[in-house]
Amino acid sequence: MTIHDQFAEMADEATSRISGRRDFLRATGTAITTLGIMAAAGPAAVAAGAGYVPDLSNGADNFYRSDRVTVQRVTFKNQYGMRVAGNLFTPKALDRKAKSPALIVGHPMGAVKEQAANLYATKMAERGFVALSLDLSFWGGSEGNPRNAVSPDLYAEDFSAAVDFLGTRPFVDRERIGAIGVCGSGSFVLSAAKLDPRMKAIATVSMYDMGAANRNGLRKSQTLEQRKQTLAEAAEQRYVEFTGGKPKYTSGTVHEITANSNAIEREFYDFYRTRRGQFTPTGQSPRFTTHPTLTSNVKFMNFYPFADIETISPRPLLFITGDAAHSREFSEDAFRLAAEPKELHVVPGAGHVDLYDRVNLIPWDKLTSFFRKHLSEGGAA
């Protein structure tokens, strides 16, 4: 059975299979999950497309295309023989006889490369970089079953596989490869960079420490007892799936909002469930987008991307966050623990999701100067 066949078969059961569990992560008194509360339709629900108007302020342009950039669909294998899907962005003015700097761009957790990653890759290609966006294993066009599974080690491996791919292109200087991780990919790229010195400069944007978020909640609001309850539920669900039952899904973005929806629910909904950023990979179901499987999601509780972060030095790190981002604590924690050279760049007036696609808020000049400096010929760490 193909990936797409699997999704088609499960789609009819999606609504009932989304887990009823809530990861109560208290932030300013509001219950949220790692990526927004799970779907919970109520009588006052307002569905996407039913009068909801997405917020397209500050130049929101997730699906931006550039006439100065060439895009090529590519695939490559990770170390475990799994096919990873990506888009390779090159400046049309690229001198293919020369060796150019290159960037890898990872998408938010639960998203795919068409959400934020392609935009960043396109904009950086306009600025002269070869850029590769990728779908992490189990997501989008990349291989891996069950779909939407969580595997932090494989996610980090995918970044290293992307270095393998870029470093073997004749027009890429393998000594000048950097990486950008958006949201959850910020923690995955740090995990990869600790093991892979070929990544010469690393930037994160609106980073989520997916380990800490799942263990402790935002602002350390989740109790140990709540964590154990989640682990117990996931463990029991393994029996269901081992004996042939359907997967249960968790976390992710709500599919409907109500009059009682909180600010973080609305923030993610506005991107993932409207024309602003909604994207469903071919052959898959919108009912599953953003939702990881419950039994795999608990693997994040054993994920510590900031442990030994200081060993990335002397390669430079740039942490970008919004001053109003609910995830700001993770960038600040990483910056505190990292060794020099490092920089924390706080964007005034920006929330977490704002830095996915609001081109008037995303600090393109900061990203460009950072990578030009540290991926310059003779300047790589």
Order of alpha helices (4+ residues) and beta strands (2+ residues): alpha-alpha-beta-beta-beta-beta-beta-beta-alpha-beta-alpha-beta-alpha-beta-alpha-alpha-beta-alpha-alpha-beta-alpha-beta-alpha-alpha
